[in-house]
């Protein structure tokens, strides 16, 4: 099984910079903004907002409570992106490798959030993570709704 990737791009009306800063420096605030999708984010080791920090997440996906421990792998200020790598959790029951990139950009008057997942399946019968991309879309819209109402 080789490495594959999938991407979803979502237009938002709220600020790209505020969205990225949330994922970079304040991920512990995400559950407050996304109560139907992400219930908890705790720092497990390292300093939040730094490369090498480890976060433990509780989330609801495909009708089930799930968990994931992520390594903050990269912050790229120039590309306006944050990268998280799965270390432990439910996703690694299906995928050998699972890396999530969140990238923000402004294209004319459009603010765009792009989620890209890179993954390697443990077996050929494992599904592509399409429902996870829909999950990221829902998370993005919940965060946007919160920011537009405040």
N, CA, C and O atoms as a GROMACS GRO file, in nm:
protein
  600
    1UNK      N    1   0.085  -0.118   0.000
    1UNK     CA    2   0.000   0.000   0.000
    1UNK      C    3   0.090   0.124   0.000
    1UNK      O    4   0.182   0.135   0.080
    2UNK      N    5   0.061   0.214  -0.088
    2UNK     CA    6   0.139   0.337  -0.096
    2UNK      C    7   0.067   0.452  -0.028
    2UNK      O    8  -0.049   0.441   0.012
    3UNK      N    9   0.136   0.562  -0.018
    3UNK     CA   10   0.080   0.683   0.042
    3UNK      C   11  -0.017   0.746  -0.056
    3UNK      O   12   0.014   0.763  -0.174
    4UNK      N   13  -0.136   0.782  -0.009
    4UNK     CA   14  -0.238   0.849  -0.089
    4UNK      C   15  -0.274   0.980  -0.021
    4UNK      O   16  -0.237   1.003   0.094
    5UNK      N   17  -0.345   1.066  -0.093
    5UNK     CA   18  -0.392   1.190  -0.031
    5UNK      C   19  -0.528   1.228  -0.088
    5UNK      O   20  -0.564   1.192  -0.200
    6UNK      N   21  -0.601   1.302  -0.007
    6UNK     CA   22  -0.732   1.356  -0.045
    6UNK      C   23  -0.741   1.496   0.012
    6UNK      O   24  -0.683   1.526   0.117
    7UNK      N   25  -0.816   1.582  -0.058
    7UNK     CA   26  -0.826   1.722  -0.019
    7UNK      C   27  -0.970   1.769  -0.027
    7UNK      O   28  -1.046   1.726  -0.114
    8UNK      N   29  -1.007   1.858   0.065
    8UNK     CA   30  -1.135   1.928   0.058
    8UNK      C   31  -1.107   2.076   0.085
    8UNK      O   32  -1.028   2.110   0.172
    9UNK      N   33  -1.174   2.162   0.008
    9UNK     CA   34  -1.155   2.307   0.023
    9UNK      C   35  -1.291   2.369   0.057
    9UNK      O   36  -1.391   2.339  -0.008
   10UNK      N   37  -1.292   2.455   0.158
   10UNK     CA   38  -1.416   2.515   0.206
   10UNK      C   39  -1.400   2.667   0.207
   10UNK      O   40  -1.302   2.719   0.260
   11UNK      N   41  -1.497   2.737   0.147
   11UNK     CA   42  -1.499   2.883   0.155
   11UNK      C   43  -1.556   2.923   0.291
   11UNK      O   44  -1.654   2.866   0.338
   12UNK      N   45  -1.491   3.022   0.353
   12UNK     CA   46  -1.541   3.073   0.480
   12UNK      C   47  -1.553   3.224   0.471
   12UNK      O   48  -1.485   3.289   0.391
   13UNK      N   49  -1.641   3.280   0.554
   13UNK     CA   50  -1.660   3.425   0.558
   13UNK      C   51  -1.576   3.488   0.668
   13UNK      O   52  -1.549   3.608   0.665
   14UNK      N   53  -1.536   3.408   0.765
   14UNK     CA   54  -1.455   3.459   0.875
   14UNK      C   55  -1.308   3.469   0.833
   14UNK      O   56  -1.270   3.423   0.725
   15UNK      N   57  -1.229   3.526   0.918
   15UNK     CA   58  -1.088   3.550   0.889
   15UNK      C   59  -1.006   3.421   0.882
   15UNK      O   60  -1.014   3.336   0.970
   16UNK      N   61  -0.927   3.409   0.777
   16UNK     CA   62  -0.837   3.294   0.764
   16UNK      C   63  -0.733   3.293   0.875
   16UNK      O   64  -0.701   3.188   0.930
   17UNK      N   65  -0.682   3.411   0.908
   17UNK     CA   66  -0.576   3.418   1.009
   17UNK      C   67  -0.627   3.373   1.145
   17UNK      O   68  -0.556   3.304   1.219
   18UNK      N   69  -0.750   3.412   1.180
   18UNK     CA   70  -0.809   3.371   1.307
   18UNK      C   71  -0.827   3.219   1.308
   18UNK      O   72  -0.802   3.154   1.409
   19UNK      N   73  -0.872   3.163   1.196
   19UNK     CA   74  -0.893   3.019   1.184
   19UNK      C   75  -0.762   2.944   1.204
   19UNK      O   76  -0.755   2.847   1.279
   20UNK      N   77  -0.657   2.989   1.135
   20UNK     CA   78  -0.528   2.922   1.146
   20UNK      C   79  -0.469   2.935   1.286
   20UNK      O   80  -0.413   2.839   1.339
   21UNK      N   81  -0.481   3.052   1.344
   21UNK     CA   82  -0.427   3.074   1.478
   21UNK      C   83  -0.494   2.981   1.580
   21UNK      O   84  -0.429   2.935   1.674
   22UNK      N   85  -0.622   2.954   1.560
   22UNK     CA   86  -0.693   2.862   1.648
   22UNK      C   87  -0.626   2.725   1.646
   22UNK      O   88  -0.600   2.668   1.752
   23UNK      N   89  -0.598   2.671   1.528
   23UNK     CA   90  -0.536   2.539   1.516
   23UNK      C   91  -0.391   2.540   1.559
   23UNK      O   92  -0.340   2.440   1.611
   24UNK      N   93  -0.324   2.651   1.537
   24UNK     CA   94  -0.182   2.658   1.570
   24UNK      C   95  -0.159   2.677   1.720
   24UNK      O   96  -0.088   2.599   1.783
   25UNK      N   97  -0.220   2.779   1.777
   25UNK     CA   98  -0.185   2.819   1.914
   25UNK      C   99  -0.292   2.789   2.018
   25UNK      O  100  -0.262   2.788   2.138
   26UNK      N  101  -0.415   2.765   1.974
   26UNK     CA  102  -0.524   2.747   2.070
   26UNK      C  103  -0.612   2.626   2.040
   26UNK      O  104  -0.734   2.638   2.047
   27UNK      N  105  -0.554   2.511   2.007
   27UNK     CA  106  -0.639   2.396   1.972
   27UNK      C  107  -0.730   2.352   2.086
   27UNK      O  108  -0.834   2.291   2.062
   28UNK      N  109  -0.692   2.382   2.209
   28UNK     CA  110  -0.776   2.346   2.324
   28UNK      C  111  -0.910   2.421   2.323
   28UNK      O  112  -1.003   2.382   2.393
   29UNK      N  113  -0.920   2.529   2.242
   29UNK     CA  114  -1.046   2.603   2.230
   29UNK      C  115  -1.139   2.542   2.126
   29UNK      O  116  -1.259   2.574   2.124
   30UNK      N  117  -1.087   2.456   2.039
   30UNK     CA  118  -1.167   2.398   1.931
   30UNK      C  119  -1.292   2.327   1.985
   30UNK      O  120  -1.400   2.348   1.929
   31UNK      N  121  -1.284   2.245   2.091
   31UNK     CA  122  -1.405   2.176   2.138
   31UNK      C  123  -1.518   2.272   2.179
   31UNK      O  124  -1.635   2.238   2.163
   32UNK      N  125  -1.484   2.388   2.231
   32UNK     CA  126  -1.586   2.486   2.269
   32UNK      C  127  -1.662   2.535   2.145
   32UNK      O  128  -1.781   2.564   2.152
   33UNK      N  129  -1.592   2.544   2.032
   33UNK     CA  130  -1.650   2.595   1.909
   33UNK      C  131  -1.718   2.487   1.825
   33UNK      O  132  -1.797   2.518   1.736
   34UNK      N  133  -1.686   2.361   1.853
   34UNK     CA  134  -1.734   2.249   1.771
   34UNK      C  135  -1.791   2.137   1.858
   34UNK      O  136  -1.747   2.023   1.848
   35UNK      N  137  -1.888   2.167   1.943
   35UNK     CA  138  -1.932   2.067   2.041
   35UNK      C  139  -1.995   1.941   1.981
   35UNK      O  140  -1.997   1.837   2.048
   36UNK      N  141  -2.046   1.945   1.859
   36UNK     CA  142  -2.106   1.825   1.802
   36UNK      C  143  -2.004   1.734   1.734
   36UNK      O  144  -2.035   1.620   1.701
   37UNK      N  145  -1.882   1.786   1.713
   37UNK     CA  146  -1.781   1.707   1.642
   37UNK      C  147  -1.658   1.676   1.727
   37UNK      O  148  -1.612   1.562   1.730
   38UNK      N  149  -1.605   1.776   1.796
   38UNK     CA  150  -1.485   1.757   1.879
   38UNK      C  151  -1.521   1.792   2.022
   38UNK      O  152  -1.561   1.905   2.052
   39UNK      N  153  -1.506   1.694   2.111
   39UNK     CA  154  -1.546   1.715   2.250
   39UNK      C  155  -1.432   1.759   2.342
   39UNK      O  156  -1.457   1.823   2.444
   40UNK      N  157  -1.307   1.725   2.307
   40UNK     CA  158  -1.199   1.752   2.400
   40UNK      C  159  -1.066   1.760   2.326
   40UNK      O  160  -1.044   1.689   2.228
   41UNK      N  161  -0.980   1.846   2.373
   41UNK     CA  162  -0.841   1.853   2.326
   41UNK      C  163  -0.754   1.886   2.446
   41UNK      O  164  -0.770   1.991   2.509
   42UNK      N  165  -0.664   1.794   2.477
   42UNK     CA  166  -0.575   1.814   2.592
   42UNK      C  167  -0.430   1.806   2.546
   42UNK      O  168  -0.394   1.726   2.459
   43UNK      N  169  -0.349   1.890   2.606
   43UNK     CA  170  -0.206   1.882   2.581
   43UNK      C  171  -0.152   1.759   2.653
   43UNK      O  172  -0.176   1.740   2.772
   44UNK      N  173  -0.079   1.677   2.580
   44UNK     CA  174  -0.026   1.555   2.638
   44UNK      C  175   0.123   1.570   2.672
   44UNK      O  176   0.170   1.520   2.774
   45UNK      N  177   0.195   1.639   2.584
   45UNK     CA  178   0.334   1.672   2.615
   45UNK      C  179   0.380   1.787   2.527
   45UNK      O  180   0.324   1.811   2.420
   46UNK      N  181   0.480   1.858   2.574
   46UNK     CA  182   0.530   1.974   2.500
   46UNK      C  183   0.441   2.095   2.521
   46UNK      O  184   0.338   2.087   2.588
   47UNK      N  185   0.482   2.206   2.464
   47UNK     CA  186   0.409   2.331   2.477
   47UNK      C  187   0.316   2.348   2.358
   47UNK      O  188   0.360   2.342   2.243
   48UNK      N  189   0.188   2.369   2.386
   48UNK     CA  190   0.090   2.391   2.279
   48UNK      C  191   0.137   2.507   2.192
   48UNK      O  192   0.184   2.609   2.243
   49UNK      N  193   0.123   2.491   2.062
   49UNK     CA  194   0.163   2.596   1.970
   49UNK      C  195   0.307   2.583   1.924
   49UNK      O  196   0.360   2.671   1.856
   50UNK      N  197   0.372   2.471   1.961
   50UNK     CA  198   0.509   2.449   1.916
   50UNK      C  199   0.518   2.316   1.842
   50UNK      O  200   0.444   2.221   1.871
   51UNK      N  201   0.609   2.310   1.748
   51UNK     CA  202   0.634   2.184   1.678
   51UNK      C  203   0.684   2.083   1.781
   51UNK      O  204   0.768   2.114   1.866
   52UNK      N  205   0.632   1.962   1.773
   52UNK     CA  206   0.670   1.858   1.867
   52UNK      C  207   0.572   1.838   1.981
   52UNK      O  208   0.581   1.740   2.055
   53UNK      N  209   0.476   1.932   1.995
   53UNK     CA  210   0.377   1.913   2.101
   53UNK      C  211   0.282   1.799   2.063
   53UNK      O  212   0.256   1.776   1.945
   54UNK      N  213   0.232   1.730   2.164
   54UNK     CA  214   0.143   1.616   2.144
   54UNK      C  215   0.008   1.650   2.208
   54UNK      O  216   0.001   1.691   2.324
   55UNK      N  217  -0.098   1.631   2.130
   55UNK     CA  218  -0.234   1.660   2.174
   55UNK      C  219  -0.317   1.533   2.173
   55UNK      O  220  -0.298   1.446   2.088
   56UNK      N  221  -0.409   1.523   2.269
   56UNK     CA  222  -0.503   1.410   2.274
   56UNK      C  223  -0.642   1.465   2.250
   56UNK      O  224  -0.687   1.556   2.320
   57UNK      N  225  -0.712   1.411   2.149
   57UNK     CA  226  -0.842   1.460   2.105
   57UNK      C  227  -0.949   1.353   2.127
   57UNK      O  228  -0.924   1.234   2.107
   58UNK      N  229  -1.069   1.397   2.169
   58UNK     CA  230  -1.189   1.314   2.168
   58UNK      C  231  -1.282   1.377   2.065
   58UNK      O  232  -1.307   1.497   2.068
   59UNK      N  233  -1.334   1.294   1.974
   59UNK     CA  234  -1.421   1.348   1.870
   59UNK      C  235  -1.529   1.246   1.834
   59UNK      O  236  -1.520   1.129   1.872
   60UNK      N  237  -1.630   1.293   1.760
   60UNK     CA  238  -1.743   1.209   1.721
   60UNK      C  239  -1.743   1.201   1.569
   60UNK      O  240  -1.762   1.302   1.501
   61UNK      N  241  -1.722   1.080   1.515
   61UNK     CA  242  -1.712   1.061   1.371
   61UNK      C  243  -1.778   0.930   1.330
   61UNK      O  244  -1.761   0.828   1.397
   62UNK      N  245  -1.854   0.934   1.222
   62UNK     CA  246  -1.924   0.814   1.173
   62UNK      C  247  -2.010   0.748   1.281
   62UNK      O  248  -2.018   0.626   1.289
   63UNK      N  249  -2.075   0.832   1.363
   63UNK     CA  250  -2.167   0.781   1.463
   63UNK      C  251  -2.102   0.721   1.587
   63UNK      O  252  -2.170   0.658   1.667
   64UNK      N  253  -1.971   0.741   1.603
   64UNK     CA  254  -1.902   0.681   1.718
   64UNK      C  255  -1.810   0.782   1.785
   64UNK      O  256  -1.756   0.873   1.722
   65UNK      N  257  -1.794   0.764   1.916
   65UNK     CA  258  -1.693   0.841   1.989
   65UNK      C  259  -1.556   0.784   1.952
   65UNK      O  260  -1.537   0.663   1.951
   66UNK      N  261  -1.462   0.872   1.921
   66UNK     CA  262  -1.329   0.831   1.877
   66UNK      C  263  -1.223   0.910   1.953
   66UNK      O  264  -1.252   1.012   2.016
   67UNK      N  265  -1.100   0.860   1.946
   67UNK     CA  266  -0.987   0.929   2.007
   67UNK      C  267  -0.869   0.929   1.909
   67UNK      O  268  -0.857   0.842   1.822
   68UNK      N  269  -0.784   1.028   1.926
   68UNK     CA  270  -0.660   1.034   1.848
   68UNK      C  271  -0.557   1.114   1.927
   68UNK      O  272  -0.590   1.215   1.991
   69UNK      N  273  -0.436   1.069   1.922
   69UNK     CA  274  -0.322   1.144   1.978
   69UNK      C  275  -0.242   1.193   1.857
   69UNK      O  276  -0.203   1.114   1.771
   70UNK      N  277  -0.218   1.324   1.852
   70UNK     CA  278  -0.148   1.382   1.738
   70UNK      C  279  -0.018   1.452   1.779
   70UNK      O  280  -0.007   1.507   1.888
   71UNK      N  281   0.076   1.447   1.689
   71UNK     CA  282   0.201   1.522   1.700
   71UNK      C  283   0.188   1.645   1.611
   71UNK      O  284   0.154   1.634   1.493
   72UNK      N  285   0.215   1.761   1.668
   72UNK     CA  286   0.219   1.882   1.586
   72UNK      C  287   0.350   1.877   1.510
   72UNK      O  288   0.458   1.900   1.566
   73UNK      N  289   0.340   1.846   1.381
   73UNK     CA  290   0.458   1.816   1.301
   73UNK      C  291   0.520   1.939   1.236
   73UNK      O  292   0.642   1.947   1.221
   74UNK      N  293   0.435   2.037   1.199
   74UNK     CA  294   0.490   2.152   1.127
   74UNK      C  295   0.396   2.271   1.136
   74UNK      O  296   0.274   2.257   1.132
   75UNK      N  297   0.456   2.389   1.147
   75UNK     CA  298   0.388   2.517   1.126
   75UNK      C  299   0.462   2.583   1.012
   75UNK      O  300   0.584   2.597   1.018
   76UNK      N  301   0.391   2.624   0.910
   76UNK     CA  302   0.454   2.694   0.801
   76UNK      C  303   0.386   2.830   0.786
   76UNK      O  304   0.279   2.841   0.727
   77UNK      N  305   0.450   2.932   0.842
   77UNK     CA  306   0.392   3.067   0.840
   77UNK      C  307   0.375   3.117   0.697
   77UNK      O  308   0.274   3.180   0.665
   78UNK      N  309   0.473   3.090   0.609
   78UNK     CA  310   0.466   3.138   0.471
   78UNK      C  311   0.348   3.074   0.396
   78UNK      O  312   0.278   3.142   0.321
   79UNK      N  313   0.328   2.945   0.416
   79UNK     CA  314   0.218   2.874   0.348
   79UNK      C  315   0.087   2.882   0.426
   79UNK      O  316  -0.017   2.838   0.377
   80UNK      N  317   0.092   2.939   0.548
   80UNK     CA  318  -0.024   2.947   0.636
   80UNK      C  319  -0.086   2.809   0.657
   80UNK      O  320  -0.203   2.786   0.627
   81UNK      N  321  -0.003   2.717   0.708
   81UNK     CA  322  -0.052   2.580   0.730
   81UNK      C  323   0.002   2.522   0.861
   81UNK      O  324   0.105   2.564   0.914
   82UNK      N  325  -0.075   2.424   0.911
   82UNK     CA  326  -0.039   2.347   1.029
   82UNK      C  327  -0.054   2.200   0.991
   82UNK      O  328  -0.148   2.163   0.921
   83UNK      N  329   0.039   2.117   1.038
   83UNK     CA  330   0.036   1.974   1.007
   83UNK      C  331   0.037   1.893   1.136
   83UNK      O  332   0.119   1.915   1.226
   84UNK      N  333  -0.057   1.797   1.143
   84UNK     CA  334  -0.068   1.707   1.257
   84UNK      C  335  -0.050   1.563   1.207
   84UNK      O  336  -0.106   1.526   1.103
   85UNK      N  337   0.026   1.483   1.280
   85UNK     CA  338   0.045   1.343   1.246
   85UNK      C  339  -0.016   1.256   1.355
   85UNK      O  340   0.008   1.278   1.474
   86UNK      N  341  -0.097   1.158   1.315
   86UNK     CA  342  -0.157   1.066   1.412
   86UNK      C  343  -0.050   0.976   1.470
   86UNK      O  344   0.027   0.914   1.397
   87UNK      N  345  -0.046   0.968   1.604
   87UNK     CA  346   0.048   0.881   1.674
   87UNK      C  347  -0.022   0.757   1.729
   87UNK      O  348   0.034   0.647   1.728
   88UNK      N  349  -0.146   0.776   1.777
   88UNK     CA  350  -0.225   0.668   1.834
   88UNK      C  351  -0.372   0.700   1.808
   88UNK      O  352  -0.407   0.813   1.775
   89UNK      N  353  -0.457   0.597   1.824
   89UNK     CA  354  -0.600   0.622   1.816
   89UNK      C  355  -0.670   0.538   1.712
   89UNK      O  356  -0.609   0.453   1.646
   90UNK      N  357  -0.800   0.563   1.698
   90UNK     CA  358  -0.887   0.483   1.614
   90UNK      C  359  -0.845   0.481   1.467
   90UNK      O  360  -0.856   0.377   1.401
   91UNK      N  361  -0.798   0.591   1.415
   91UNK     CA  362  -0.759   0.596   1.273
   91UNK      C  363  -0.647   0.497   1.240
   91UNK      O  364  -0.640   0.445   1.129
   92UNK      N  365  -0.560   0.473   1.337
   92UNK     CA  366  -0.447   0.384   1.311
   92UNK      C  367  -0.487   0.236   1.315
   92UNK      O  368  -0.403   0.148   1.295
   93UNK      N  369  -0.615   0.210   1.340
   93UNK     CA  370  -0.666   0.074   1.322
   93UNK      C  371  -0.691   0.045   1.174
   93UNK      O  372  -0.700  -0.071   1.133
   94UNK      N  373  -0.702   0.152   1.093
   94UNK     CA  374  -0.727   0.140   0.949
   94UNK      C  375  -0.609   0.183   0.863
   94UNK      O  376  -0.588   0.132   0.753
   95UNK      N  377  -0.533   0.277   0.915
   95UNK     CA  378  -0.426   0.338   0.835
   95UNK      C  379  -0.291   0.324   0.905
   95UNK      O  380  -0.280   0.344   1.026
   96UNK      N  381  -0.191   0.290   0.827
   96UNK     CA  382  -0.054   0.279   0.879
   96UNK      C  383  -0.001   0.418   0.912
   96UNK      O  384   0.067   0.437   1.013
   97UNK      N  385  -0.032   0.515   0.827
   97UNK     CA  386   0.009   0.654   0.841
   97UNK      C  387  -0.112   0.742   0.819
   97UNK      O  388  -0.192   0.717   0.729
   98UNK      N  389  -0.126   0.846   0.901
   98UNK     CA  390  -0.234   0.942   0.879
   98UNK      C  391  -0.185   1.080   0.921
   98UNK      O  392  -0.158   1.104   1.039
   99UNK      N  393  -0.174   1.170   0.824
   99UNK     CA  394  -0.126   1.306   0.847
   99UNK      C  395  -0.231   1.404   0.795
   99UNK      O  396  -0.283   1.387   0.685
  100UNK      N  397  -0.263   1.505   0.875
  100UNK     CA  398  -0.362   1.606   0.838
  100UNK      C  399  -0.294   1.742   0.827
  100UNK      O  400  -0.223   1.785   0.917
  101UNK      N  401  -0.319   1.808   0.713
  101UNK     CA  402  -0.270   1.944   0.692
  101UNK      C  403  -0.392   2.036   0.686
  101UNK      O  404  -0.489   2.007   0.615
  102UNK      N  405  -0.387   2.146   0.758
  102UNK     CA  406  -0.489   2.250   0.743
  102UNK      C  407  -0.418   2.375   0.694
  102UNK      O  408  -0.319   2.419   0.753
  103UNK      N  409  -0.471   2.430   0.585
  103UNK     CA  410  -0.407   2.542   0.516
  103UNK      C  411  -0.514   2.648   0.491
  103UNK      O  412  -0.626   2.615   0.454
  104UNK      N  413  -0.479   2.774   0.512
  104UNK     CA  414  -0.572   2.883   0.481
  104UNK      C  415  -0.512   2.974   0.376
  104UNK      O  416  -0.390   2.989   0.366
  105UNK      N  417  -0.601   3.033   0.297
  105UNK     CA  418  -0.555   3.120   0.188
  105UNK      C  419  -0.669   3.213   0.150
  105UNK      O  420  -0.786   3.182   0.170
  106UNK      N  421  -0.633   3.326   0.096
  106UNK     CA  422  -0.732   3.419   0.043
  106UNK      C  423  -0.714   3.423  -0.107
  106UNK      O  424  -0.604   3.446  -0.158
  107UNK      N  425  -0.824   3.400  -0.179
  107UNK     CA  426  -0.824   3.402  -0.325
  107UNK      C  427  -0.924   3.508  -0.367
  107UNK      O  428  -1.045   3.481  -0.372
  108UNK      N  429  -0.875   3.629  -0.397
  108UNK     CA  430  -0.966   3.740  -0.426
  108UNK      C  431  -1.044   3.774  -0.301
  108UNK      O  432  -0.985   3.805  -0.197
  109UNK      N  433  -1.176   3.768  -0.310
  109UNK     CA  434  -1.259   3.798  -0.194
  109UNK      C  435  -1.295   3.672  -0.115
  109UNK      O  436  -1.367   3.679  -0.016
  110UNK      N  437  -1.246   3.557  -0.160
  110UNK     CA  438  -1.277   3.431  -0.093
  110UNK      C  439  -1.169   3.393   0.008
  110UNK      O  440  -1.050   3.393  -0.022
  111UNK      N  441  -1.214   3.359   0.128
  111UNK     CA  442  -1.126   3.301   0.228
  111UNK      C  443  -1.145   3.151   0.219
  111UNK      O  444  -1.257   3.102   0.225
  112UNK      N  445  -1.035   3.077   0.204
  112UNK     CA  446  -1.043   2.934   0.182
  112UNK      C  447  -0.968   2.856   0.290
  112UNK      O  448  -0.858   2.893   0.331
  113UNK      N  449  -1.031   2.748   0.336
  113UNK     CA  450  -0.966   2.654   0.426
  113UNK      C  451  -0.952   2.524   0.348
  113UNK      O  452  -1.050   2.471   0.295
  114UNK      N  453  -0.830   2.473   0.340
  114UNK     CA  454  -0.805   2.349   0.269
  114UNK      C  455  -0.754   2.245   0.368
  114UNK      O  456  -0.656   2.268   0.438
  115UNK      N  457  -0.822   2.133   0.372
  115UNK     CA  458  -0.781   2.019   0.453
  115UNK      C  459  -0.727   1.913   0.358
  115UNK      O  460  -0.794   1.876   0.262
  116UNK      N  461  -0.607   1.866   0.384
  116UNK     CA  462  -0.549   1.757   0.306
  116UNK      C  463  -0.508   1.647   0.402
  116UNK      O  464  -0.443   1.672   0.504
  117UNK      N  465  -0.548   1.525   0.369
  117UNK     CA  466  -0.504   1.411   0.449
  117UNK      C  467  -0.414   1.324   0.363
  117UNK      O  468  -0.443   1.296   0.246
  118UNK      N  469  -0.305   1.282   0.421
  118UNK     CA  470  -0.214   1.186   0.359
  118UNK      C  471  -0.224   1.059   0.442
  118UNK      O  472  -0.214   1.064   0.565
  119UNK      N  473  -0.242   0.947   0.376
  119UNK     CA  474  -0.267   0.824   0.449
  119UNK      C  475  -0.216   0.704   0.372
  119UNK      O  476  -0.203   0.706   0.250
  120UNK      N  477  -0.187   0.601   0.448
  120UNK     CA  478  -0.151   0.472   0.390
  120UNK      C  479  -0.239   0.367   0.456
  120UNK      O  480  -0.235   0.349   0.577
  121UNK      N  481  -0.317   0.299   0.375
  121UNK     CA  482  -0.410   0.197   0.424
  121UNK      C  483  -0.334   0.075   0.475
  121UNK      O  484  -0.228   0.040   0.422
  122UNK      N  485  -0.390   0.012   0.577
  122UNK     CA  486  -0.332  -0.113   0.627
  122UNK      C  487  -0.363  -0.230   0.535
  122UNK      O  488  -0.287  -0.328   0.530
  123UNK      N  489  -0.475  -0.221   0.462
  123UNK     CA  490  -0.511  -0.326   0.366
  123UNK      C  491  -0.593  -0.265   0.253
  123UNK      O  492  -0.649  -0.157   0.270
  124UNK      N  493  -0.602  -0.334   0.138
  124UNK     CA  494  -0.675  -0.278   0.024
  124UNK      C  495  -0.825  -0.258   0.050
  124UNK      O  496  -0.887  -0.175  -0.017
  125UNK      N  497  -0.883  -0.332   0.144
  125UNK     CA  498  -1.027  -0.318   0.168
  125UNK      C  499  -1.062  -0.207   0.267
  125UNK      O  500  -1.180  -0.188   0.298
  126UNK      N  501  -0.964  -0.133   0.316
  126UNK     CA  502  -0.989  -0.018   0.402
  126UNK      C  503  -1.043   0.096   0.315
  126UNK      O  504  -0.986   0.124   0.209
  127UNK      N  505  -1.151   0.162   0.357
  127UNK     CA  506  -1.205   0.271   0.276
  127UNK      C  507  -1.115   0.395   0.277
  127UNK      O  508  -1.038   0.417   0.371
  128UNK      N  509  -1.126   0.474   0.171
  128UNK     CA  510  -1.062   0.605   0.171
  128UNK      C  511  -1.129   0.690   0.279
  128UNK      O  512  -1.245   0.665   0.313
  129UNK      N  513  -1.060   0.789   0.334
  129UNK     CA  514  -1.117   0.867   0.445
  129UNK      C  515  -1.212   0.978   0.400
  129UNK      O  516  -1.203   1.091   0.450
  130UNK      N  517  -1.302   0.947   0.307
  130UNK     CA  518  -1.395   1.049   0.256
  130UNK      C  519  -1.485   1.105   0.366
  130UNK      O  520  -1.510   1.225   0.369
  131UNK      N  521  -1.534   1.019   0.457
  131UNK     CA  522  -1.621   1.069   0.563
  131UNK      C  523  -1.544   1.160   0.659
  131UNK      O  524  -1.603   1.246   0.724
  132UNK      N  525  -1.414   1.141   0.668
  132UNK     CA  526  -1.333   1.228   0.753
  132UNK      C  527  -1.320   1.367   0.690
  132UNK      O  528  -1.319   1.467   0.762
  133UNK      N  529  -1.312   1.373   0.559
  133UNK     CA  530  -1.310   1.504   0.493
  133UNK      C  531  -1.442   1.578   0.518
  133UNK      O  532  -1.442   1.699   0.538
  134UNK      N  533  -1.553   1.506   0.516
  134UNK     CA  534  -1.682   1.568   0.549
  134UNK      C  535  -1.684   1.614   0.694
  134UNK      O  536  -1.742   1.717   0.727
  135UNK      N  537  -1.620   1.537   0.782
  135UNK     CA  538  -1.606   1.574   0.922
  135UNK      C  539  -1.529   1.707   0.932
  135UNK      O  540  -1.571   1.797   1.006
  136UNK      N  541  -1.419   1.720   0.860
  136UNK     CA  542  -1.341   1.844   0.862
  136UNK      C  543  -1.422   1.962   0.809
  136UNK      O  544  -1.409   2.074   0.858
  137UNK      N  545  -1.505   1.936   0.709
  137UNK     CA  546  -1.592   2.041   0.655
  137UNK      C  547  -1.689   2.088   0.764
  137UNK      O  548  -1.709   2.208   0.782
  138UNK      N  549  -1.748   1.993   0.836
  138UNK     CA  550  -1.842   2.028   0.943
  138UNK      C  551  -1.771   2.106   1.054
  138UNK      O  552  -1.824   2.205   1.105
  139UNK      N  553  -1.652   2.063   1.091
  139UNK     CA  554  -1.573   2.134   1.192
  139UNK      C  555  -1.547   2.278   1.147
  139UNK      O  556  -1.564   2.372   1.224
  140UNK      N  557  -1.507   2.294   1.022
  140UNK     CA  558  -1.478   2.427   0.967
  140UNK      C  559  -1.601   2.516   0.973
  140UNK      O  560  -1.592   2.632   1.013
  141UNK      N  561  -1.716   2.464   0.934
  141UNK     CA  562  -1.840   2.542   0.934
  141UNK      C  563  -1.883   2.578   1.076
  141UNK      O  564  -1.934   2.687   1.099
  142UNK      N  565  -1.863   2.486   1.172
  142UNK     CA  566  -1.897   2.517   1.311
  142UNK      C  567  -1.808   2.629   1.365
  142UNK      O  568  -1.856   2.718   1.435
  143UNK      N  569  -1.680   2.625   1.333
  143UNK     CA  570  -1.589   2.732   1.377
  143UNK      C  571  -1.627   2.863   1.311
  143UNK      O  572  -1.630   2.967   1.376
  144UNK      N  573  -1.657   2.859   1.182
  144UNK     CA  574  -1.696   2.980   1.109
  144UNK      C  575  -1.822   3.040   1.171
  144UNK      O  576  -1.829   3.162   1.192
  145UNK      N  577  -1.922   2.958   1.200
  145UNK     CA  578  -2.047   3.006   1.258
  145UNK      C  579  -2.019   3.077   1.390
  145UNK      O  580  -2.075   3.183   1.417
  146UNK      N  581  -1.934   3.019   1.472
  146UNK     CA  582  -1.900   3.082   1.600
  146UNK      C  583  -1.834   3.218   1.578
  146UNK      O  584  -1.870   3.316   1.643
  147UNK      N  585  -1.738   3.225   1.487
  147UNK     CA  586  -1.666   3.350   1.463
  147UNK      C  587  -1.755   3.458   1.401
  147UNK      O  588  -1.736   3.576   1.428
  148UNK      N  589  -1.852   3.419   1.320
  148UNK     CA  590  -1.942   3.518   1.259
  148UNK      C  591  -2.043   3.574   1.358
  148UNK      O  592  -2.094   3.685   1.340
  149UNK      N  593  -2.072   3.498   1.462
  149UNK     CA  594  -2.169   3.543   1.561
  149UNK      C  595  -2.106   3.614   1.680
  149UNK      O  596  -2.176   3.654   1.772
  150UNK      N  597  -1.975   3.630   1.677
  150UNK     CA  598  -1.907   3.698   1.789
  150UNK      C  599  -1.837   3.823   1.741
  150UNK      O  600  -1.775   3.893   1.821
   0.00000   0.00000   0.00000
